[in-house]
Amino acid sequence: SLPAKLINGGIAGLIGVTCVFPIDLAKTRLQNQQNGQRMYTSMSDCLIKTIRSEGYFGMYRGAAVNLTLVTPEKAIKLAANDFFRHHLSKDGKKLTLLREMLAGCGAGTCQVIVTTPMEMLKIQLQDAGRIAAQKKLMAAQAQLSSSPAAGAAEPVVETRTTATQITRELLRSKGIAGLYKGLGATLLRDVPFSIVYFPLFANLNKLGQKDPNVKAPFYVSFLSGCVAGSTAAVAVNPCDVIKTRLQSLQRGVNEDTYSGILDCTKKIWQKEGPMAFLKGAYCRALVIAPLFGIAQVVYFIGIAEFLLDMLPKHRA
């Protein structure tokens, strides 16, 4: 049933995000830093420096936004894919690869309704620590290079904002369009991701089914979700880099600003080289693999069905 699909997708999203959010934060910070202003050399370096400067919970900045919106996002994504697969199948026959890809395309298109504002808010909170750390470093370097007679520079104090404050400011200044900045780039990332992910998962999962009418074991669903998720994540990483840059409202010292997808692509290619489009790919694979592995296990086990069966009205 649709309620069961929505609950399963929501539970899967909550569990997955809680487990992998620090890696996602490292991905955002690595993707946003530009040549000449590099604060971090790798994922582990980013996480270590984040803990030292912002504490353990600094790795979870923006997690509240994700945990709040990931439930409808994952629920829409998984339920929409099932919906399109059902309507694209003919008399219950096996879907062709093209129809599986079309179903994934439909799921990816539907999910951006929630994904775009969620990513928009999350990125601002995740990247705020990097920008503050960069400003402190620049201030310290300026102080060392200045003469003693100039006196000590004023310390840089980070002003922490919340997702609610950012939302209100965007709505006040730009309206609902402010929350949907980077919508085109989000579509460019999520639609191809779903086109790759869902058919790949479905076919890998079928390999573990001894009987077409019986669900595959949970570990097969988990591994299939991990492999399909990491493969799709790396494939669309260039689009994710562009989306992250476009959705970042604040920039570090001497960092470029972008007017759109083509402008962002051109500047990254010219100033940072083609390898810049793979920034954070390793982190993204580590985030997506367990996230979708857990999602598919919860989805296929059917936790929601058990919960709904416990309700009196469903017993009746």
Secondary structure, 3 states (H helix, E strand, C coil): CHHHHHHHHHHHHHHHHHHHHHHHHHHHHHHHCCCCCCCCCCHHHHHHHHHHHHCHHHHHCCHHHHHHHHHHHHHHHHHHHHHHHHHHCCCCCCCCHHHHHHHHHHHHHHHHHHHHHHHHHHHHHHHHHHHHHHHHHHHHHHHHHCCHHHCCCCCCCCCCCCHHHHHHHHHHHHCHHHHCCCHHHHHHHHHHHHHHHHHHHHHHHHHCCCCCCCCCCHHHHHHHHHHHHHHHHHHCHHHHHHHHHHHCCCCCCCCCCCCCHHHHHHHHHHHHCHHHHHCCHHHHHHHHHHHHHHHHHHHHHCHHHHHHHCCHHHHC
